């Protein structure tokens, strides 16, 4: 700014934040992430990823088990690609009847030992 310059820093990985090519390179970089999934559907919006999965009340525990398995695979993918997950921004949205949502409050979705908040 003006005549003041910041120090140069060599980067081993990644792209400088705010770069023009950053969003495109990020999209290319995570392009194979959905291949890690077996049960969930993958939706990418800018730099946010959404996983969706559906099931019936009689199978609520198997649905959570499947989601947990896919989250474990995502965590492995993140490790292999030297990326990390922001656990504070990771949330679970359960859509269903009040009865179903009450039952599902007893289930946990976990990624890398972190219990995901249910909303």
MMTF fields as JSON, N, C-alpha, C and O atoms, coordinates in Angstrom:
{
  "mmtfVersion": "1.0.0",
  "mmtfProducer": "UNKNOWN",
  "numBonds": 475,
  "numAtoms": 476,
  "numGroups": 119,
  "numChains": 1,
  "numModels": 1,
  "chainsPerModel": [1],
  "groupsPerChain": [119],
  "chainIdList": ["A"],
  "bondAtomList": [4, 2, 8, 6, 12, 10, 16, 14, 20, 18, 24, 22, 28, 26, 32, 30, 36, 34, 40, 38, 44, 42, 48, 46, 52, 50, 56, 54, 60, 58, 64, 62, 68, 66, 72, 70, 76, 74, 80, 78, 84, 82, 88, 86, 92, 90, 96, 94, 100, 98, 104, 102, 108, 106, 112, 110, 116, 114, 120, 118, 124, 122, 128, 126, 132, 130, 136, 134, 140, 138, 144, 142, 148, 146, 152, 150, 156, 154, 160, 158, 164, 162, 168, 166, 172, 170, 176, 174, 180, 178, 184, 182, 188, 186, 192, 190, 196, 194, 200, 198, 204, 202, 208, 206, 212, 210, 216, 214, 220, 218, 224, 222, 228, 226, 232, 230, 236, 234, 240, 238, 244, 242, 248, 246, 252, 250, 256, 254, 260, 258, 264, 262, 268, 266, 272, 270, 276, 274, 280, 278, 284, 282, 288, 286, 292, 290, 296, 294, 300, 298, 304, 302, 308, 306, 312, 310, 316, 314, 320, 318, 324, 322, 328, 326, 332, 330, 336, 334, 340, 338, 344, 342, 348, 346, 352, 350, 356, 354, 360, 358, 364, 362, 368, 366, 372, 370, 376, 374, 380, 378, 384, 382, 388, 386, 392, 390, 396, 394, 400, 398, 404, 402, 408, 406, 412, 410, 416, 414, 420, 418, 424, 422, 428, 426, 432, 430, 436, 434, 440, 438, 444, 442, 448, 446, 452, 450, 456, 454, 460, 458, 464, 462, 468, 466, 472, 470],
  "bondOrderList": [1, 1, 1, 1, 1, 1, 1, 1, 1, 1, 1, 1, 1, 1, 1, 1, 1, 1, 1, 1, 1, 1, 1, 1, 1, 1, 1, 1, 1, 1, 1, 1, 1, 1, 1, 1, 1, 1, 1, 1, 1, 1, 1, 1, 1, 1, 1, 1, 1, 1, 1, 1, 1, 1, 1, 1, 1, 1, 1, 1, 1, 1, 1, 1, 1, 1, 1, 1, 1, 1, 1, 1, 1, 1, 1, 1, 1, 1, 1, 1, 1, 1, 1, 1, 1, 1, 1, 1, 1, 1, 1, 1, 1, 1, 1, 1, 1, 1, 1, 1, 1, 1, 1, 1, 1, 1, 1, 1, 1, 1, 1, 1, 1, 1, 1, 1, 1, 1],
  "groupList": [{"groupName": "UNK", "atomNameList": ["N", "CA", "C", "O"], "elementList": ["N", "C", "C", "O"], "formalChargeList": [0, 0, 0, 0], "bondAtomList": [1, 0, 2, 1, 3, 2], "bondOrderList": [1, 1, 2], "singleLetterCode": "X", "chemCompType": "L-PEPTIDE LINKING"}],
  "groupTypeList": [0, 0, 0, 0, 0, 0, 0, 0, 0, 0, 0, 0, 0, 0, 0, 0, 0, 0, 0, 0, 0, 0, 0, 0, 0, 0, 0, 0, 0, 0, 0, 0, 0, 0, 0, 0, 0, 0, 0, 0, 0, 0, 0, 0, 0, 0, 0, 0, 0, 0, 0, 0, 0, 0, 0, 0, 0, 0, 0, 0, 0, 0, 0, 0, 0, 0, 0, 0, 0, 0, 0, 0, 0, 0, 0, 0, 0, 0, 0, 0, 0, 0, 0, 0, 0, 0, 0, 0, 0, 0, 0, 0, 0, 0, 0, 0, 0, 0, 0, 0, 0, 0, 0, 0, 0, 0, 0, 0, 0, 0, 0, 0, 0, 0, 0, 0, 0, 0, 0],
  "groupIdList": [1, 2, 3, 4, 5, 6, 7, 8, 9, 10, 11, 12, 13, 14, 15, 16, 17, 18, 19, 20, 21, 22, 23, 24, 25, 26, 27, 28, 29, 30, 31, 32, 33, 34, 35, 36, 37, 38, 39, 40, 41, 42, 43, 44, 45, 46, 47, 48, 49, 50, 51, 52, 53, 54, 55, 56, 57, 58, 59, 60, 61, 62, 63, 64, 65, 66, 67, 68, 69, 70, 71, 72, 73, 74, 75, 76, 77, 78, 79, 80, 81, 82, 83, 84, 85, 86, 87, 88, 89, 90, 91, 92, 93, 94, 95, 96, 97, 98, 99, 100, 101, 102, 103, 104, 105, 106, 107, 108, 109, 110, 111, 112, 113, 114, 115, 116, 117, 118, 119],
  "secStructList": [7, 6, 6, 7, 7, 7, 7, 7, 7, 7, 7, 1, 1, 1, 7, 7, 6, 6, 7, 1, 1, 2, 2, 2, 2, 2, 2, 2, 2, 6, 6, 6, 4, 4, 4, 4, 7, 1, 1, 1, 3, 3, 3, 3, 3, 6, 6, 3, 3, 3, 3, 3, 7, 7, 7, 7, 4, 4, 4, 2, 2, 2, 2, 2, 2, 2, 2, 2, 2, 2, 2, 2, 2, 2, 2, 2, 2, 2, 2, 2, 6, 6, 7, 7, 7, 7, 4, 4, 4, 7, 3, 3, 7, 7, 7, 1, 7, 2, 2, 2, 2, 2, 2, 2, 6, 6, 7, 7, 7, 3, 3, 6, 6, 3, 3, 7, 3, 3, 7],
  "xCoordList": [0.853, 0.0, 0.909, 1.867, 0.602, 1.461, 2.883, 3.122, 3.813, 5.193, 5.579, 6.761, 4.606, 4.873, 4.537, 3.464, 5.466, 5.283, 5.284, 5.995, 4.488, 4.511, 5.667, 6.198, 6.045, 7.141, 6.686, 5.521, 7.605, 7.307, 7.356, 8.224, 6.427, 6.389, 6.256, 5.38, 7.129, 7.074, 5.972, 5.919, 5.101, 4.04, 4.37, 4.762, 4.205, 4.435, 3.155, 3.202, 2.038, 0.731, -0.249, -0.089, -1.247, -2.336, -2.128, -1.153, -3.075, -3.116, -3.339, -4.093, -2.705, -2.943, -4.426, -5.123, -4.889, -6.293, -6.598, -5.815, -7.729, -8.143, -7.616, -7.853, -6.903, -6.374, -7.506, -8.538, -7.305, -8.318, -8.539, -9.67, -7.453, -7.562, -7.951, -8.257, -7.944, -8.216, -9.48, -9.402, -10.638, -11.866, -11.827, -12.288, -11.286, -11.198, -10.248, -10.57, -9.091, -8.118, -8.652, -8.397, -9.399, -10.009, -11.003, -11.015, -11.832, -12.821, -12.138, -12.593, -11.059, -10.317, -9.689, -9.701, -9.142, -8.446, -9.37, -8.97, -10.61, -11.523, -12.454, -13.397, -12.199, -13.075, -13.306, -14.38, -12.329, -12.488, -13.017, -13.16, -13.305, -13.821, -15.084, -15.198, -16.039, -17.243, -16.946, -17.762, -15.806, -15.457, -15.225, -15.265, -14.983, -14.764, -16.076, -16.065, -17.193, -18.497, -19.115, -19.002, -19.769, -20.494, -22.009, -22.768, -22.448, -23.874, -24.46, -25.616, -23.694, -24.195, -24.032, -23.195, -24.848, -24.724, -23.9, -23.972, -23.129, -22.207, -22.707, -23.016, -22.785, -23.168, -22.091, -21.748, -21.565, -20.535, -21.13, -21.703, -20.987, -21.411, -20.267, -20.0, -19.598, -18.408, -17.389, -16.909, -17.053, -16.09, -16.763, -16.092, -18.076, -18.825, -19.216, -19.567, -19.146, -19.57, -20.755, -20.791, -21.705, -22.878, -22.994, -22.851, -23.254, -23.548, -25.005, -25.471, -25.723, -27.127, -27.317, -26.664, -28.231, -28.559, -29.986, -30.427, -30.697, -32.081, -32.317, -31.618, -33.313, -33.669, -35.012, -35.637, -35.449, -36.748, -36.55, -35.504, -37.55, -37.478, -37.096, -36.358, -37.575, -37.27, -35.801, -35.325, -35.085, -33.671, -32.771, -31.686, -33.214, -32.459, -31.019, -30.121, -30.785, -29.416, -28.541, -27.353, -29.102, -28.301, -27.999, -26.921, -28.929, -28.685, -27.525, -26.63, -27.523, -26.436, -25.123, -24.063, -25.189, -23.989, -23.408, -22.195, -24.268, -23.81, -23.212, -22.19, -23.847, -23.314, -21.946, -21.011, -21.826, -20.543, -19.459, -18.31, -19.818, -18.838, -18.356, -17.162, -19.281, -18.881, -18.058, -17.12, -18.385, -17.596, -16.182, -15.222, -16.06, -14.725, -13.921, -12.727, -14.583, -13.916, -13.529, -12.455, -14.405, -14.09, -12.881, -11.994, -12.846, -11.719, -10.413, -9.376, -10.459, -9.28, -8.861, -7.673, -9.838, -9.548, -8.88, -7.897, -9.419, -8.845, -7.39, -6.527, -7.124, -5.756, -4.82, -3.72, -5.266, -4.434, -4.145, -3.094, -5.062, -4.912, -4.464, -4.54, -3.994, -3.45, -4.406, -4.021, -5.658, -6.679, -7.256, -7.067, -7.952, -8.571, -10.013, -10.398, -10.783, -12.192, -12.362, -11.744, -13.182, -13.504, -14.652, -15.817, -14.31, -15.313, -16.363, -17.51, -15.983, -16.942, -18.051, -19.143, -17.783, -18.788, -19.505, -20.38, -19.141, -19.728, -20.999, -20.967, -22.11, -23.404, -24.211, -23.966, -25.176, -26.084, -27.499, -27.927, -28.209, -29.607, -30.456, -30.3, -31.343, -32.255, -33.62, -34.157, -34.17, -35.487, -36.44, -36.173, -37.54, -38.517, -39.582, -39.684, -40.369, -41.429, -40.816, -39.653, -41.597, -41.103, -40.713, -39.698, -41.494, -41.192, -39.843, -39.018, -39.625, -38.372, -37.193, -36.158, -37.345, -36.259, -35.942, -34.775, -36.962, -36.732, -35.94, -35.033, -36.276, -35.553, -34.107, -33.191, -33.901, -32.563, -31.656, -30.441, -32.201, -31.365, -30.467, -29.477, -30.807, -29.988, -28.842, -28.007, -28.787, -27.751, -26.669, -26.94, -25.448, -24.342, -23.745, -23.596, -23.412, -22.636, -21.269, -21.15, -20.234, -18.886, -17.928, -17.993, -17.034, -15.954, -14.665, -14.543, -13.723, -12.413, -12.534, -11.789, -13.479, -13.692, -14.531, -14.845, -14.899, -15.698, -17.167, -17.546, -18.0, -19.437, -20.062, -19.958, -20.708, -21.298, -22.565, -23.386, -22.709, -23.898, -25.128, -25.085, -26.23, -27.49, -28.383, -28.574, -28.93, -29.871, -31.169, -32.098],
  "yCoordList": [-1.155, 0.0, 1.23, 1.315, 2.13, 3.294, 2.807, 2.11, 3.155, 2.712, 1.601, 1.282, 1.005, -0.057, -1.404, -1.584, -2.341, -3.675, -4.707, -4.56, -5.745, -6.841, -7.766, -7.732, -8.586, -9.523, -10.632, -11.029, -11.121, -12.242, -13.534, -13.721, -14.41, -15.707, -16.77, -16.69, -17.761, -18.858, -19.824, -20.223, -20.196, -21.146, -22.49, -22.574, -23.538, -24.902, -25.476, -26.251, -25.089, -25.584, -24.43, -23.422, -24.585, -23.626, -22.467, -22.396, -21.572, -20.389, -19.202, -19.315, -18.071, -16.903, -16.55, -16.54, -16.263, -15.904, -14.636, -13.686, -14.619, -13.459, -13.435, -12.474, -14.482, -14.5, -14.739, -15.318, -14.301, -14.444, -15.916, -16.345, -16.676, -18.087, -18.993, -20.166, -18.477, -19.28, -20.133, -21.346, -19.542, -20.341, -21.445, -22.559, -21.145, -22.157, -23.28, -24.457, -22.925, -23.94, -24.792, -25.995, -24.164, -24.923, -25.937, -27.09, -25.519, -26.431, -27.608, -28.747, -27.331, -28.409, -29.329, -30.55, -28.745, -29.506, -30.5, -31.632, -30.085, -30.965, -31.747, -32.384, -31.703, -32.338, -33.828, -34.34, -34.533, -35.968, -36.313, -37.492, -35.318, -35.595, -36.462, -37.351, -36.242, -37.08, -38.567, -39.413, -38.898, -40.304, -41.042, -42.271, -40.31, -40.928, -41.391, -42.177, -40.915, -41.199, -42.477, -42.798, -43.198, -44.405, -44.219, -44.732, -43.485, -43.377, -41.988, -41.862, -40.969, -39.598, -38.986, -39.408, -37.99, -37.184, -35.948, -35.443, -35.469, -34.364, -33.14, -33.226, -32.008, -30.746, -29.725, -29.548, -29.062, -28.047, -26.686, -26.49, -25.757, -24.38, -23.475, -23.338, -22.865, -22.039, -22.879, -23.886, -22.488, -23.273, -24.07, -24.535, -24.225, -25.035, -26.349, -26.399, -27.407, -28.724, -29.178, -28.988, -29.77, -30.301, -31.778, -32.178, -32.577, -33.983, -34.181, -33.684, -34.898, -35.185, -36.694, -37.439, -37.115, -38.542, -38.646, -37.81, -39.642, -39.793, -41.225, -42.154, -41.37, -42.691, -42.624, -41.567, -43.774, -43.873, -44.068, -44.545, -43.701, -43.773, -45.168, -45.295, -46.186, -47.537, -47.896, -48.886, -47.105, -47.368, -46.231, -46.041, -45.463, -44.259, -44.553, -43.777, -45.653, -45.942, -46.355, -46.034, -47.059, -47.421, -46.185, -46.088, -45.242, -43.995, -43.246, -42.777, -43.125, -42.439, -43.2, -42.589, -44.51, -45.315, -45.049, -44.901, -44.988, -44.702, -43.299, -43.109, -42.327, -40.967, -40.938, -40.317, -41.601, -41.649, -42.316, -41.875, -43.375, -44.036, -43.091, -43.033, -42.358, -41.403, -40.259, -39.794, -39.796, -38.739, -39.224, -38.459, -40.482, -41.055, -41.058, -40.76, -41.395, -41.375, -39.954, -39.736, -38.989, -37.588, -37.153, -36.469, -37.549, -37.192, -37.784, -37.121, -39.019, -39.638, -38.859, -38.629, -38.458, -37.684, -36.364, -35.959, -35.695, -34.426, -34.606, -33.802, -35.667, -35.935, -36.167, -35.617, -36.983, -37.299, -36.064, -35.977, -35.12, -33.921, -32.704, -31.567, -32.976, -31.938, -30.763, -29.597, -31.114, -30.103, -30.389, -31.475, -29.422, -29.619, -29.129, -28.325, -29.632, -29.287, -28.281, -28.417, -27.29, -26.336, -26.937, -26.839, -27.555, -28.249, -27.294, -27.691, -26.04, -25.071, -24.751, -24.348, -24.927, -24.64, -25.903, -25.834, -27.045, -28.306, -28.572, -28.647, -28.713, -28.899, -29.961, -30.265, -30.521, -31.518, -30.971, -30.493, -31.043, -30.63, -31.874, -32.575, -32.141, -33.275, -32.727, -31.845, -33.248, -32.823, -34.001, -35.092, -33.774, -34.84, -34.427, -33.263, -35.398, -35.133, -34.889, -35.218, -34.314, -34.073, -35.386, -35.445, -36.424, -37.735, -38.241, -38.707, -38.148, -38.626, -37.807, -38.369, -36.499, -35.64, -35.921, -35.891, -36.194, -36.524, -37.821, -37.913, -38.816, -40.094, -39.896, -40.474, -39.085, -38.89, -38.081, -38.081, -37.396, -36.662, -37.585, -37.137, -38.89, -39.865, -40.404, -41.156, -40.036, -40.517, -39.454, -38.255, -39.917, -38.981, -39.157, -40.272, -38.04, -38.023, -37.495, -36.421, -38.265, -37.955, -37.92, -38.771, -36.927, -36.891, -36.581, -35.547, -37.483, -37.35, -37.103, -36.302, -37.798, -37.654, -36.456, -36.298, -35.611, -34.421, -34.751, -35.196, -34.533, -34.777, -33.56, -32.437, -33.798, -32.73, -32.224, -33.008, -30.897, -30.276, -30.572, -30.48, -30.929, -31.184, -29.961, -29.437, -29.515, -28.373, -28.8, -27.999],
  "zCoordList": [0.0, 0.0, 0.0, 0.768, -0.833, -1.031, -1.289, -2.275, -0.437, -0.649, 0.328, 0.451, 1.027, 1.991, 1.361, 0.785, 1.476, 0.913, 2.029, 3.023, 1.858, 2.822, 2.475, 1.365, 3.432, 3.218, 2.268, 2.278, 1.458, 0.571, 1.368, 2.221, 1.082, 1.744, 0.662, -0.199, 0.715, -0.246, 0.19, 1.353, -0.732, -0.421, -1.047, -2.211, -0.252, -0.734, -1.348, -2.304, -0.791, -1.23, -1.3, -0.612, -2.122, -2.137, -3.082, -3.83, -3.017, -3.867, -2.941, -1.975, -3.21, -2.346, -2.279, -3.293, -1.07, -0.883, -1.658, -1.639, -2.336, -3.1, -4.517, -5.248, -4.92, -6.283, -7.287, -6.947, -8.486, -9.53, -9.888, -10.115, -9.935, -10.309, -9.139, -9.354, -7.906, -6.719, -6.804, -6.607, -7.091, -7.139, -8.201, -7.951, -9.372, -10.421, -10.017, -10.183, -9.494, -9.087, -7.94, -7.886, -7.015, -5.916, -6.462, -6.03, -7.404, -8.002, -8.693, -8.588, -9.389, -10.053, -9.011, -9.167, -7.952, -6.917, -6.22, -5.949, -5.928, -5.194, -6.113, -5.643, -7.404, -8.383, -8.117, -8.432, -7.549, -7.328, -5.93, -5.608, -5.104, -3.76, -3.767, -2.923, -4.682, -4.675, -4.898, -4.532, -5.484, -5.696, -4.384, -4.352, -3.306, -2.0, -1.371, -0.424, -1.885, -1.278, -1.811, -2.994, -0.914, -1.309, -1.185, -2.008, -0.157, 0.131, -0.094, -0.499, 0.159, 0.112, -1.271, -2.069, -1.526, -2.737, -2.39, -1.269, -3.339, -3.124, -3.885, -5.074, -3.202, -3.839, -3.488, -2.319, -4.502, -4.301, -4.636, -5.708, -3.708, -3.947, -3.511, -2.317, -4.466, -4.214, -3.447, -3.969, -2.232, -1.472, -0.352, 0.57, -0.43, 0.534, -0.12, -1.299, 0.67, 0.194, 1.03, 2.245, 0.367, 1.042, 0.704, -0.452, 1.722, 1.505, 1.858, 2.883, 1.026, 1.312, 1.333, 0.602, 2.192, 2.291, 2.798, 3.587, 2.363, 2.818, 3.271, 2.868, 4.113, 4.614, 5.298, 5.377, 5.794, 6.453, 7.954, 8.394, 8.724, 10.182, 10.673, 11.65, 10.027, 10.496, 10.3, 10.856, 9.519, 9.262, 9.717, 9.167, 10.728, 11.078, 11.472, 11.145, 12.163, 12.598, 11.428, 11.405, 10.458, 9.284, 8.449, 7.861, 8.387, 7.652, 8.302, 7.599, 9.624, 10.312, 10.142, 10.003, 10.151, 9.937, 8.548, 8.397, 7.545, 6.18, 6.063, 5.404, 6.701, 6.686, 7.372, 6.864, 8.514, 9.217, 8.369, 8.378, 7.638, 6.772, 5.672, 5.378, 5.071, 4.028, 4.605, 3.957, 5.801, 6.426, 6.736, 6.637, 7.107, 7.336, 6.034, 6.034, 4.933, 3.619, 3.213, 2.653, 3.496, 3.203, 4.021, 3.509, 5.291, 6.138, 5.592, 5.615, 5.104, 4.493, 3.242, 3.018, 2.436, 1.225, 1.603, 0.982, 2.627, 3.072, 3.513, 3.163, 4.284, 4.734, 3.548, 3.498, 2.601, 1.435, 0.592, -0.043, 0.581, -0.24, 0.565, 0.1, 1.79, 2.672, 2.846, 2.764, 3.086, 3.363, 4.745, 5.293, 5.293, 6.598, 6.559, 5.71, 7.492, 7.599, 8.726, 9.782, 8.513, 9.568, 10.378, 9.991, 11.501, 12.314, 12.875, 13.086, 13.119, 13.659, 12.664, 13.063, 11.376, 10.344, 9.869, 9.006, 10.427, 9.994, 10.789, 12.017, 10.086, 10.742, 10.022, 8.854, 10.732, 10.191, 10.279, 11.33, 9.183, 9.157, 8.938, 7.938, 9.868, 9.756, 9.374, 10.045, 8.304, 7.835, 7.978, 7.474, 8.66, 8.834, 9.822, 10.207, 10.222, 11.193, 12.568, 12.8, 13.474, 14.825, 15.494, 16.188, 15.299, 15.886, 15.386, 16.172, 14.088, 13.513, 14.039, 14.401, 14.082, 14.559, 16.025, 16.416, 16.845, 18.253, 18.386, 19.214, 17.581, 17.612, 17.168, 17.754, 16.14, 15.593, 16.507, 16.309, 17.494, 18.442, 19.25, 19.828, 19.298, 20.025, 19.172, 19.675, 17.904, 16.995, 16.839, 16.892, 16.649, 16.448, 15.062, 14.562, 14.463, 13.229, 13.622, 14.212, 13.287, 13.757, 12.577, 11.69, 12.571, 11.593, 12.343, 13.001, 12.232, 12.867, 14.373, 14.939, 15.017, 16.451, 16.859, 18.039, 15.907, 16.188, 15.961, 14.878, 16.988, 16.861, 16.184, 16.679, 15.054, 14.254, 14.934, 15.409, 14.973, 15.563, 14.71, 13.483, 15.382, 14.683, 14.829, 15.926, 13.693, 13.695, 13.091, 12.994]
}
